[in-house]
Amino acid sequence: SYLHMEILIDLLQGKPVEERMKAELLIPSVVTDTINEALFDEIGDNILECDGDRISVVEDYREDILEVLEISI
């Protein structure tokens, strides 16, 4: 969804996403799974990790994610 894409871009930019997810009533682990599933075919692995309430980008895949999304940050 558009919201998940915005969350992913915020994560790539190093912006906090926890407050937004709370405001949207999103569960961090579900958001992580949804984004990982959406990009799994292109990347071939999970691109996000979730540690409780905190989501982080797997740094090894940062450049691959930017390439797939066709954005530069």
mmCIF file of the N, C-alpha and C atoms, coordinates in Angstrom:
data_MODEL
# 
_entry.id   MODEL 
# 
loop_
_atom_site.group_PDB 
_atom_site.id 
_atom_site.type_symbol 
_atom_site.label_atom_id 
_atom_site.label_alt_id 
_atom_site.label_comp_id 
_atom_site.label_asym_id 
_atom_site.label_entity_id 
_atom_site.label_seq_id 
_atom_site.pdbx_PDB_ins_code 
_atom_site.Cartn_x 
_atom_site.Cartn_y 
_atom_site.Cartn_z 
_atom_site.occupancy 
_atom_site.B_iso_or_equiv 
_atom_site.pdbx_formal_charge 
_atom_site.auth_seq_id 
_atom_site.auth_comp_id 
_atom_site.auth_asym_id 
_atom_site.auth_atom_id 
_atom_site.pdbx_PDB_model_num 
ATOM 1   N N  . SER A 1 1  ? 0.837  -1.185  0.000  1.00 0.00 ? 1  SER A N  1 
ATOM 2   C CA . SER A 1 1  ? 0.000  0.000   0.000  1.00 0.00 ? 1  SER A CA 1 
ATOM 3   C C  . SER A 1 1  ? 0.883  1.250   0.000  1.00 0.00 ? 1  SER A C  1 
ATOM 4   N N  . TYR A 1 2  ? 0.254  2.359   -0.269 1.00 0.00 ? 2  TYR A N  1 
ATOM 5   C CA . TYR A 1 2  ? 0.972  3.626   -0.297 1.00 0.00 ? 2  TYR A CA 1 
ATOM 6   C C  . TYR A 1 2  ? 1.570  3.938   1.071  1.00 0.00 ? 2  TYR A C  1 
ATOM 7   N N  . LEU A 1 3  ? 0.826  3.643   2.118  1.00 0.00 ? 3  LEU A N  1 
ATOM 8   C CA . LEU A 1 3  ? 1.301  3.895   3.478  1.00 0.00 ? 3  LEU A CA 1 
ATOM 9   C C  . LEU A 1 3  ? 2.549  3.069   3.790  1.00 0.00 ? 3  LEU A C  1 
ATOM 10  N N  . HIS A 1 4  ? 2.543  1.797   3.381  1.00 0.00 ? 4  HIS A N  1 
ATOM 11  C CA . HIS A 1 4  ? 3.713  0.950   3.603  1.00 0.00 ? 4  HIS A CA 1 
ATOM 12  C C  . HIS A 1 4  ? 4.926  1.480   2.839  1.00 0.00 ? 4  HIS A C  1 
ATOM 13  N N  . MET A 1 5  ? 4.694  1.968   1.633  1.00 0.00 ? 5  MET A N  1 
ATOM 14  C CA . MET A 1 5  ? 5.781  2.541   0.840  1.00 0.00 ? 5  MET A CA 1 
ATOM 15  C C  . MET A 1 5  ? 6.349  3.774   1.528  1.00 0.00 ? 5  MET A C  1 
ATOM 16  N N  . GLU A 1 6  ? 5.486  4.613   2.055  1.00 0.00 ? 6  GLU A N  1 
ATOM 17  C CA . GLU A 1 6  ? 5.956  5.799   2.775  1.00 0.00 ? 6  GLU A CA 1 
ATOM 18  C C  . GLU A 1 6  ? 6.769  5.408   4.008  1.00 0.00 ? 6  GLU A C  1 
ATOM 19  N N  . ILE A 1 7  ? 6.324  4.393   4.719  1.00 0.00 ? 7  ILE A N  1 
ATOM 20  C CA . ILE A 1 7  ? 7.058  3.930   5.897  1.00 0.00 ? 7  ILE A CA 1 
ATOM 21  C C  . ILE A 1 7  ? 8.429  3.411   5.481  1.00 0.00 ? 7  ILE A C  1 
ATOM 22  N N  . LEU A 1 8  ? 8.491  2.643   4.406  1.00 0.00 ? 8  LEU A N  1 
ATOM 23  C CA . LEU A 1 8  ? 9.774  2.127   3.923  1.00 0.00 ? 8  LEU A CA 1 
ATOM 24  C C  . LEU A 1 8  ? 10.710 3.269   3.541  1.00 0.00 ? 8  LEU A C  1 
ATOM 25  N N  . ILE A 1 9  ? 10.212 4.256   2.833  1.00 0.00 ? 9  ILE A N  1 
ATOM 26  C CA . ILE A 1 9  ? 11.047 5.395   2.435  1.00 0.00 ? 9  ILE A CA 1 
ATOM 27  C C  . ILE A 1 9  ? 11.515 6.170   3.658  1.00 0.00 ? 9  ILE A C  1 
ATOM 28  N N  . ASP A 1 10 ? 10.633 6.359   4.633  1.00 0.00 ? 10 ASP A N  1 
ATOM 29  C CA . ASP A 1 10 ? 11.043 7.026   5.872  1.00 0.00 ? 10 ASP A CA 1 
ATOM 30  C C  . ASP A 1 10 ? 12.162 6.244   6.556  1.00 0.00 ? 10 ASP A C  1 
ATOM 31  N N  . LEU A 1 11 ? 12.036 4.931   6.606  1.00 0.00 ? 11 LEU A N  1 
ATOM 32  C CA . LEU A 1 11 ? 13.078 4.097   7.212  1.00 0.00 ? 11 LEU A CA 1 
ATOM 33  C C  . LEU A 1 11 ? 14.397 4.249   6.468  1.00 0.00 ? 11 LEU A C  1 
ATOM 34  N N  . LEU A 1 12 ? 14.340 4.258   5.145  1.00 0.00 ? 12 LEU A N  1 
ATOM 35  C CA . LEU A 1 12 ? 15.550 4.409   4.344  1.00 0.00 ? 12 LEU A CA 1 
ATOM 36  C C  . LEU A 1 12 ? 16.206 5.768   4.584  1.00 0.00 ? 12 LEU A C  1 
ATOM 37  N N  . GLN A 1 13 ? 15.386 6.770   4.886  1.00 0.00 ? 13 GLN A N  1 
ATOM 38  C CA . GLN A 1 13 ? 15.898 8.120   5.151  1.00 0.00 ? 13 GLN A CA 1 
ATOM 39  C C  . GLN A 1 13 ? 16.302 8.306   6.607  1.00 0.00 ? 13 GLN A C  1 
ATOM 40  N N  . GLY A 1 14 ? 16.118 7.272   7.421  1.00 0.00 ? 14 GLY A N  1 
ATOM 41  C CA . GLY A 1 14 ? 16.491 7.367   8.824  1.00 0.00 ? 14 GLY A CA 1 
ATOM 42  C C  . GLY A 1 14 ? 15.498 8.114   9.692  1.00 0.00 ? 14 GLY A C  1 
ATOM 43  N N  . LYS A 1 15 ? 14.296 8.292   9.177  1.00 0.00 ? 15 LYS A N  1 
ATOM 44  C CA . LYS A 1 15 ? 13.262 8.994   9.927  1.00 0.00 ? 15 LYS A CA 1 
ATOM 45  C C  . LYS A 1 15 ? 12.543 8.016   10.861 1.00 0.00 ? 15 LYS A C  1 
ATOM 46  N N  . PRO A 1 16 ? 12.118 8.484   12.025 1.00 0.00 ? 16 PRO A N  1 
ATOM 47  C CA . PRO A 1 16 ? 11.364 7.608   12.928 1.00 0.00 ? 16 PRO A CA 1 
ATOM 48  C C  . PRO A 1 16 ? 9.971  7.326   12.372 1.00 0.00 ? 16 PRO A C  1 
ATOM 49  N N  . VAL A 1 17 ? 9.518  6.103   12.520 1.00 0.00 ? 17 VAL A N  1 
ATOM 50  C CA . VAL A 1 17 ? 8.198  5.721   11.998 1.00 0.00 ? 17 VAL A CA 1 
ATOM 51  C C  . VAL A 1 17 ? 7.257  5.227   13.095 1.00 0.00 ? 17 VAL A C  1 
ATOM 52  N N  . GLU A 1 18 ? 7.767  5.103   14.315 1.00 0.00 ? 18 GLU A N  1 
ATOM 53  C CA . GLU A 1 18 ? 6.974  4.509   15.388 1.00 0.00 ? 18 GLU A CA 1 
ATOM 54  C C  . GLU A 1 18 ? 5.693  5.296   15.686 1.00 0.00 ? 18 GLU A C  1 
ATOM 55  N N  . GLU A 1 19 ? 5.805  6.613   15.773 1.00 0.00 ? 19 GLU A N  1 
ATOM 56  C CA . GLU A 1 19 ? 4.623  7.430   16.084 1.00 0.00 ? 19 GLU A CA 1 
ATOM 57  C C  . GLU A 1 19 ? 3.575  7.335   14.982 1.00 0.00 ? 19 GLU A C  1 
ATOM 58  N N  . ARG A 1 20 ? 4.039  7.345   13.753 1.00 0.00 ? 20 ARG A N  1 
ATOM 59  C CA . ARG A 1 20 ? 3.087  7.252   12.634 1.00 0.00 ? 20 ARG A CA 1 
ATOM 60  C C  . ARG A 1 20 ? 2.364  5.913   12.646 1.00 0.00 ? 20 ARG A C  1 
ATOM 61  N N  . MET A 1 21 ? 3.112  4.843   12.907 1.00 0.00 ? 21 MET A N  1 
ATOM 62  C CA . MET A 1 21 ? 2.477  3.533   12.947 1.00 0.00 ? 21 MET A CA 1 
ATOM 63  C C  . MET A 1 21 ? 1.453  3.455   14.070 1.00 0.00 ? 21 MET A C  1 
ATOM 64  N N  . LYS A 1 22 ? 1.766  4.051   15.220 1.00 0.00 ? 22 LYS A N  1 
ATOM 65  C CA . LYS A 1 22 ? 0.799  4.083   16.326 1.00 0.00 ? 22 LYS A CA 1 
ATOM 66  C C  . LYS A 1 22 ? -0.444 4.868   15.918 1.00 0.00 ? 22 LYS A C  1 
ATOM 67  N N  . ALA A 1 23 ? -0.242 6.003   15.273 1.00 0.00 ? 23 ALA A N  1 
ATOM 68  C CA . ALA A 1 23 ? -1.366 6.843   14.855 1.00 0.00 ? 23 ALA A CA 1 
ATOM 69  C C  . ALA A 1 23 ? -2.263 6.119   13.853 1.00 0.00 ? 23 ALA A C  1 
ATOM 70  N N  . GLU A 1 24 ? -1.643 5.280   13.017 1.00 0.00 ? 24 GLU A N  1 
ATOM 71  C CA . GLU A 1 24 ? -2.393 4.540   11.995 1.00 0.00 ? 24 GLU A CA 1 
ATOM 72  C C  . GLU A 1 24 ? -2.854 3.173   12.514 1.00 0.00 ? 24 GLU A C  1 
ATOM 73  N N  . LEU A 1 25 ? -2.579 2.902   13.799 1.00 0.00 ? 25 LEU A N  1 
ATOM 74  C CA . LEU A 1 25 ? -2.939 1.627   14.434 1.00 0.00 ? 25 LEU A CA 1 
ATOM 75  C C  . LEU A 1 25 ? -2.311 0.424   13.737 1.00 0.00 ? 25 LEU A C  1 
ATOM 76  N N  . LEU A 1 26 ? -1.064 0.593   13.308 1.00 0.00 ? 26 LEU A N  1 
ATOM 77  C CA . LEU A 1 26 ? -0.345 -0.481  12.631 1.00 0.00 ? 26 LEU A CA 1 
ATOM 78  C C  . LEU A 1 26 ? 0.546  -1.225  13.620 1.00 0.00 ? 26 LEU A C  1 
ATOM 79  N N  . ILE A 1 27 ? 0.662  -2.521  13.417 1.00 0.00 ? 27 ILE A N  1 
ATOM 80  C CA . ILE A 1 27 ? 1.511  -3.360  14.252 1.00 0.00 ? 27 ILE A CA 1 
ATOM 81  C C  . ILE A 1 27 ? 2.862  -3.498  13.547 1.00 0.00 ? 27 ILE A C  1 
ATOM 82  N N  . PRO A 1 28 ? 3.961  -3.115  14.209 1.00 0.00 ? 28 PRO A N  1 
ATOM 83  C CA . PRO A 1 28 ? 5.277  -3.122  13.553 1.00 0.00 ? 28 PRO A CA 1 
ATOM 84  C C  . PRO A 1 28 ? 5.643  -4.461  12.896 1.00 0.00 ? 28 PRO A C  1 
ATOM 85  N N  . SER A 1 29 ? 5.384  -5.567  13.550 1.00 0.00 ? 29 SER A N  1 
ATOM 86  C CA . SER A 1 29 ? 5.745  -6.862  12.963 1.00 0.00 ? 29 SER A CA 1 
ATOM 87  C C  . SER A 1 29 ? 4.937  -7.158  11.707 1.00 0.00 ? 29 SER A C  1 
ATOM 88  N N  . VAL A 1 30 ? 3.692  -6.716  11.677 1.00 0.00 ? 30 VAL A N  1 
ATOM 89  C CA . VAL A 1 30 ? 2.847  -6.926  10.498 1.00 0.00 ? 30 VAL A CA 1 
ATOM 90  C C  . VAL A 1 30 ? 3.322  -6.034  9.350  1.00 0.00 ? 30 VAL A C  1 
ATOM 91  N N  . VAL A 1 31 ? 3.665  -4.787  9.661  1.00 0.00 ? 31 VAL A N  1 
ATOM 92  C CA . VAL A 1 31 ? 4.203  -3.878  8.642  1.00 0.00 ? 31 VAL A CA 1 
ATOM 93  C C  . VAL A 1 31 ? 5.492  -4.464  8.058  1.00 0.00 ? 31 VAL A C  1 
ATOM 94  N N  . THR A 1 32 ? 6.363  -4.957  8.936  1.00 0.00 ? 32 THR A N  1 
ATOM 95  C CA . THR A 1 32 ? 7.625  -5.566  8.495  1.00 0.00 ? 32 THR A CA 1 
ATOM 96  C C  . THR A 1 32 ? 7.356  -6.738  7.561  1.00 0.00 ? 32 THR A C  1 
ATOM 97  N N  . ASP A 1 33 ? 6.477  -7.637  7.958  1.00 0.00 ? 33 ASP A N  1 
ATOM 98  C CA . ASP A 1 33 ? 6.155  -8.809  7.131  1.00 0.00 ? 33 ASP A CA 1 
ATOM 99  C C  . ASP A 1 33 ? 5.557  -8.394  5.793  1.00 0.00 ? 33 ASP A C  1 
ATOM 100 N N  . THR A 1 34 ? 4.667  -7.425  5.809  1.00 0.00 ? 34 THR A N  1 
ATOM 101 C CA . THR A 1 34 ? 4.014  -6.976  4.577  1.00 0.00 ? 34 THR A CA 1 
ATOM 102 C C  . THR A 1 34 ? 5.029  -6.406  3.588  1.00 0.00 ? 34 THR A C  1 
ATOM 103 N N  . ILE A 1 35 ? 5.924  -5.556  4.070  1.00 0.00 ? 35 ILE A N  1 
ATOM 104 C CA . ILE A 1 35 ? 6.932  -4.957  3.186  1.00 0.00 ? 35 ILE A CA 1 
ATOM 105 C C  . ILE A 1 35 ? 7.921  -6.014  2.722  1.00 0.00 ? 35 ILE A C  1 
ATOM 106 N N  . ASN A 1 36 ? 8.344  -6.895  3.616  1.00 0.00 ? 36 ASN A N  1 
ATOM 107 C CA . ASN A 1 36 ? 9.265  -7.965  3.222  1.00 0.00 ? 36 ASN A CA 1 
ATOM 108 C C  . ASN A 1 36 ? 8.658  -8.847  2.134  1.00 0.00 ? 36 ASN A C  1 
ATOM 109 N N  . GLU A 1 37 ? 7.393  -9.213  2.300  1.00 0.00 ? 37 GLU A N  1 
ATOM 110 C CA . GLU A 1 37 ? 6.720  -10.052 1.296  1.00 0.00 ? 37 GLU A CA 1 
ATOM 111 C C  . GLU A 1 37 ? 6.595  -9.332  -0.040 1.00 0.00 ? 37 GLU A C  1 
ATOM 112 N N  . ALA A 1 38 ? 6.298  -8.034  0.007  1.00 0.00 ? 38 ALA A N  1 
ATOM 113 C CA . ALA A 1 38 ? 6.099  -7.268  -1.227 1.00 0.00 ? 38 ALA A CA 1 
ATOM 114 C C  . ALA A 1 38 ? 7.370  -7.187  -2.064 1.00 0.00 ? 38 ALA A C  1 
ATOM 115 N N  . LEU A 1 39 ? 8.527  -7.152  -1.413 1.00 0.00 ? 39 LEU A N  1 
ATOM 116 C CA . LEU A 1 39 ? 9.781  -6.994  -2.151 1.00 0.00 ? 39 LEU A CA 1 
ATOM 117 C C  . LEU A 1 39 ? 10.635 -8.257  -2.186 1.00 0.00 ? 39 LEU A C  1 
ATOM 118 N N  . PHE A 1 40 ? 10.116 -9.361  -1.660 1.00 0.00 ? 40 PHE A N  1 
ATOM 119 C CA . PHE A 1 40 ? 10.915 -10.586 -1.587 1.00 0.00 ? 40 PHE A CA 1 
ATOM 120 C C  . PHE A 1 40 ? 11.329 -11.089 -2.971 1.00 0.00 ? 40 PHE A C  1 
ATOM 121 N N  . ASP A 1 41 ? 10.419 -11.075 -3.935 1.00 0.00 ? 41 ASP A N  1 
ATOM 122 C CA . ASP A 1 41 ? 10.749 -11.584 -5.274 1.00 0.00 ? 41 ASP A CA 1 
ATOM 123 C C  . ASP A 1 41 ? 11.864 -10.773 -5.930 1.00 0.00 ? 41 ASP A C  1 
ATOM 124 N N  . GLU A 1 42 ? 11.877 -9.450  -5.704 1.00 0.00 ? 42 GLU A N  1 
ATOM 125 C CA . GLU A 1 42 ? 12.899 -8.608  -6.314 1.00 0.00 ? 42 GLU A CA 1 
ATOM 126 C C  . GLU A 1 42 ? 14.238 -8.699  -5.590 1.00 0.00 ? 42 GLU A C  1 
ATOM 127 N N  . ILE A 1 43 ? 14.214 -8.782  -4.264 1.00 0.00 ? 43 ILE A N  1 
ATOM 128 C CA . ILE A 1 43 ? 15.443 -8.752  -3.471 1.00 0.00 ? 43 ILE A CA 1 
ATOM 129 C C  . ILE A 1 43 ? 15.939 -10.160 -3.143 1.00 0.00 ? 43 ILE A C  1 
ATOM 130 N N  . GLY A 1 44 ? 15.004 -11.079 -2.909 1.00 0.00 ? 44 GLY A N  1 
ATOM 131 C CA . GLY A 1 44 ? 15.377 -12.455 -2.606 1.00 0.00 ? 44 GLY A CA 1 
ATOM 132 C C  . GLY A 1 44 ? 15.636 -12.729 -1.138 1.00 0.00 ? 44 GLY A C  1 
ATOM 133 N N  . ASP A 1 45 ? 15.319 -11.761 -0.277 1.00 0.00 ? 45 ASP A N  1 
ATOM 134 C CA . ASP A 1 45 ? 15.527 -11.926 1.153  1.00 0.00 ? 45 ASP A CA 1 
ATOM 135 C C  . ASP A 1 45 ? 14.694 -10.870 1.872  1.00 0.00 ? 45 ASP A C  1 
ATOM 136 N N  . ASN A 1 46 ? 14.618 -10.989 3.190  1.00 0.00 ? 46 ASN A N  1 
ATOM 137 C CA . ASN A 1 46 ? 13.925 -9.969  3.975  1.00 0.00 ? 46 ASN A CA 1 
ATOM 138 C C  . ASN A 1 46 ? 14.775 -8.707  4.026  1.00 0.00 ? 46 ASN A C  1 
ATOM 139 N N  . ILE A 1 47 ? 14.134 -7.570  3.798  1.00 0.00 ? 47 ILE A N  1 
ATOM 140 C CA . ILE A 1 47 ? 14.857 -6.293  3.772  1.00 0.00 ? 47 ILE A CA 1 
ATOM 141 C C  . ILE A 1 47 ? 14.693 -5.506  5.055  1.00 0.00 ? 47 ILE A C  1 
ATOM 142 N N  . LEU A 1 48 ? 13.708 -5.899  5.870  1.00 0.00 ? 48 LEU A N  1 
ATOM 143 C CA . LEU A 1 48 ? 13.462 -5.226  7.141  1.00 0.00 ? 48 LEU A CA 1 
ATOM 144 C C  . LEU A 1 48 ? 13.509 -6.234  8.275  1.00 0.00 ? 48 LEU A C  1 
ATOM 145 N N  . GLU A 1 49 ? 13.902 -5.736  9.444  1.00 0.00 ? 49 GLU A N  1 
ATOM 146 C CA . GLU A 1 49 ? 13.874 -6.535  10.661 1.00 0.00 ? 49 GLU A CA 1 
ATOM 147 C C  . GLU A 1 49 ? 13.013 -5.804  11.672 1.00 0.00 ? 49 GLU A C  1 
ATOM 148 N N  . CYS A 1 50 ? 12.333 -6.567  12.515 1.00 0.00 ? 50 CYS A N  1 
ATOM 149 C CA . CYS A 1 50 ? 11.499 -5.975  13.548 1.00 0.00 ? 50 CYS A CA 1 
ATOM 150 C C  . CYS A 1 50 ? 11.940 -6.512  14.903 1.00 0.00 ? 50 CYS A C  1 
ATOM 151 N N  . ASP A 1 51 ? 12.234 -5.583  15.798 1.00 0.00 ? 51 ASP A N  1 
ATOM 152 C CA . ASP A 1 51 ? 12.628 -5.927  17.164 1.00 0.00 ? 51 ASP A CA 1 
ATOM 153 C C  . ASP A 1 51 ? 11.607 -5.303  18.103 1.00 0.00 ? 51 ASP A C  1 
ATOM 154 N N  . GLY A 1 52 ? 10.525 -5.997  18.323 1.00 0.00 ? 52 GLY A N  1 
ATOM 155 C CA . GLY A 1 52 ? 9.461  -5.448  19.160 1.00 0.00 ? 52 GLY A CA 1 
ATOM 156 C C  . GLY A 1 52 ? 8.708  -4.352  18.442 1.00 0.00 ? 52 GLY A C  1 
ATOM 157 N N  . ASP A 1 53 ? 8.901  -3.105  18.894 1.00 0.00 ? 53 ASP A N  1 
ATOM 158 C CA . ASP A 1 53 ? 8.209  -1.968  18.288 1.00 0.00 ? 53 ASP A CA 1 
ATOM 159 C C  . ASP A 1 53 ? 9.060  -1.233  17.263 1.00 0.00 ? 53 ASP A C  1 
ATOM 160 N N  . ARG A 1 54 ? 10.292 -1.684  17.067 1.00 0.00 ? 54 ARG A N  1 
ATOM 161 C CA . ARG A 1 54 ? 11.237 -0.963  16.206 1.00 0.00 ? 54 ARG A CA 1 
ATOM 162 C C  . ARG A 1 54 ? 11.513 -1.749  14.920 1.00 0.00 ? 54 ARG A C  1 
ATOM 163 N N  . ILE A 1 55 ? 11.371 -1.061  13.785 1.00 0.00 ? 55 ILE A N  1 
ATOM 164 C CA . ILE A 1 55 ? 11.671 -1.645  12.474 1.00 0.00 ? 55 ILE A CA 1 
ATOM 165 C C  . ILE A 1 55 ? 12.967 -1.032  11.972 1.00 0.00 ? 55 ILE A C  1 
ATOM 166 N N  . SER A 1 56 ? 13.816 -1.867  11.387 1.00 0.00 ? 56 SER A N  1 
ATOM 167 C CA . SER A 1 56 ? 15.053 -1.340  10.814 1.00 0.00 ? 56 SER A CA 1 
ATOM 168 C C  . SER A 1 56 ? 15.316 -1.992  9.461  1.00 0.00 ? 56 SER A C  1 
ATOM 169 N N  . VAL A 1 57 ? 16.041 -1.258  8.625  1.00 0.00 ? 57 VAL A N  1 
ATOM 170 C CA . VAL A 1 57 ? 16.425 -1.740  7.299  1.00 0.00 ? 57 VAL A CA 1 
ATOM 171 C C  . VAL A 1 57 ? 17.645 -2.640  7.447  1.00 0.00 ? 57 VAL A C  1 
ATOM 172 N N  . VAL A 1 58 ? 17.652 -3.775  6.733  1.00 0.00 ? 58 VAL A N  1 
ATOM 173 C CA . VAL A 1 58 ? 18.843 -4.622  6.677  1.00 0.00 ? 58 VAL A CA 1 
ATOM 174 C C  . VAL A 1 58 ? 19.818 -3.894  5.755  1.00 0.00 ? 58 VAL A C  1 
ATOM 175 N N  . GLU A 1 59 ? 20.874 -3.349  6.338  1.00 0.00 ? 59 GLU A N  1 
ATOM 176 C CA . GLU A 1 59 ? 21.778 -2.459  5.597  1.00 0.00 ? 59 GLU A CA 1 
ATOM 177 C C  . GLU A 1 59 ? 22.387 -3.097  4.355  1.00 0.00 ? 59 GLU A C  1 
ATOM 178 N N  . ASP A 1 60 ? 22.595 -4.412  4.360  1.00 0.00 ? 60 ASP A N  1 
ATOM 179 C CA . ASP A 1 60 ? 23.168 -5.092  3.193  1.00 0.00 ? 60 ASP A CA 1 
ATOM 180 C C  . ASP A 1 60 ? 22.301 -4.920  1.948  1.00 0.00 ? 60 ASP A C  1 
ATOM 181 N N  . TYR A 1 61 ? 21.018 -4.631  2.142  1.00 0.00 ? 61 TYR A N  1 
ATOM 182 C CA . TYR A 1 61 ? 20.091 -4.537  1.011  1.00 0.00 ? 61 TYR A CA 1 
ATOM 183 C C  . TYR A 1 61 ? 19.679 -3.105  0.683  1.00 0.00 ? 61 TYR A C  1 
ATOM 184 N N  . ARG A 1 62 ? 20.233 -2.132  1.372  1.00 0.00 ? 62 ARG A N  1 
ATOM 185 C CA . ARG A 1 62 ? 19.835 -0.736  1.154  1.00 0.00 ? 62 ARG A CA 1 
ATOM 186 C C  . ARG A 1 62 ? 19.917 -0.334  -0.322 1.00 0.00 ? 62 ARG A C  1 
ATOM 187 N N  . GLU A 1 63 ? 21.058 -0.564  -0.954 1.00 0.00 ? 63 GLU A N  1 
ATOM 188 C CA . GLU A 1 63 ? 21.225 -0.163  -2.362 1.00 0.00 ? 63 GLU A CA 1 
ATOM 189 C C  . GLU A 1 63 ? 20.273 -0.923  -3.281 1.00 0.00 ? 63 GLU A C  1 
ATOM 190 N N  . ASP A 1 64 ? 20.061 -2.206  -2.997 1.00 0.00 ? 64 ASP A N  1 
ATOM 191 C CA . ASP A 1 64 ? 19.125 -3.010  -3.795 1.00 0.00 ? 64 ASP A CA 1 
ATOM 192 C C  . ASP A 1 64 ? 17.704 -2.454  -3.692 1.00 0.00 ? 64 ASP A C  1 
ATOM 193 N N  . ILE A 1 65 ? 17.320 -2.069  -2.488 1.00 0.00 ? 65 ILE A N  1 
ATOM 194 C CA . ILE A 1 65 ? 15.971 -1.515  -2.278 1.00 0.00 ? 65 ILE A CA 1 
ATOM 195 C C  . ILE A 1 65 ? 15.815 -0.224  -3.077 1.00 0.00 ? 65 ILE A C  1 
ATOM 196 N N  . LEU A 1 66 ? 16.799 0.655   -2.970 1.00 0.00 ? 66 LEU A N  1 
ATOM 197 C CA . LEU A 1 66 ? 16.735 1.930   -3.697 1.00 0.00 ? 66 LEU A CA 1 
ATOM 198 C C  . LEU A 1 66 ? 16.655 1.692   -5.202 1.00 0.00 ? 66 LEU A C  1 
ATOM 199 N N  . GLU A 1 67 ? 17.379 0.708   -5.696 1.00 0.00 ? 67 GLU A N  1 
ATOM 200 C CA . GLU A 1 67 ? 17.353 0.388   -7.120 1.00 0.00 ? 67 GLU A CA 1 
ATOM 201 C C  . GLU A 1 67 ? 15.983 -0.137  -7.545 1.00 0.00 ? 67 GLU A C  1 
ATOM 202 N N  . VAL A 1 68 ? 15.422 -1.052  -6.759 1.00 0.00 ? 68 VAL A N  1 
ATOM 203 C CA . VAL A 1 68 ? 14.103 -1.616  -7.075 1.00 0.00 ? 68 VAL A CA 1 
ATOM 204 C C  . VAL A 1 68 ? 13.029 -0.526  -7.051 1.00 0.00 ? 68 VAL A C  1 
ATOM 205 N N  . LEU A 1 69 ? 13.114 0.358   -6.067 1.00 0.00 ? 69 LEU A N  1 
ATOM 206 C CA . LEU A 1 69 ? 12.109 1.427   -5.946 1.00 0.00 ? 69 LEU A CA 1 
ATOM 207 C C  . LEU A 1 69 ? 12.378 2.586   -6.909 1.00 0.00 ? 69 LEU A C  1 
ATOM 208 N N  . GLU A 1 70 ? 13.554 2.550   -7.540 1.00 0.00 ? 70 GLU A N  1 
ATOM 209 C CA . GLU A 1 70 ? 13.957 3.595   -8.484 1.00 0.00 ? 70 GLU A CA 1 
ATOM 210 C C  . GLU A 1 70 ? 13.939 4.973   -7.828 1.00 0.00 ? 70 GLU A C  1 
ATOM 211 N N  . ILE A 1 71 ? 14.551 5.029   -6.636 1.00 0.00 ? 71 ILE A N  1 
ATOM 212 C CA . ILE A 1 71 ? 14.677 6.306   -5.932 1.00 0.00 ? 71 ILE A CA 1 
ATOM 213 C C  . ILE A 1 71 ? 16.114 6.467   -5.473 1.00 0.00 ? 71 ILE A C  1 
ATOM 214 N N  . SER A 1 72 ? 16.477 7.702   -5.213 1.00 0.00 ? 72 SER A N  1 
ATOM 215 C CA . SER A 1 72 ? 17.783 7.958   -4.636 1.00 0.00 ? 72 SER A CA 1 
ATOM 216 C C  . SER A 1 72 ? 17.578 8.802   -3.387 1.00 0.00 ? 72 SER A C  1 
ATOM 217 N N  . ILE A 1 73 ? 18.307 8.436   -2.365 1.00 0.00 ? 73 ILE A N  1 
ATOM 218 C CA . ILE A 1 73 ? 18.164 9.129   -1.079 1.00 0.00 ? 73 ILE A CA 1 
ATOM 219 C C  . ILE A 1 73 ? 19.532 9.595   -0.637 1.00 0.00 ? 73 ILE A C  1 
# 
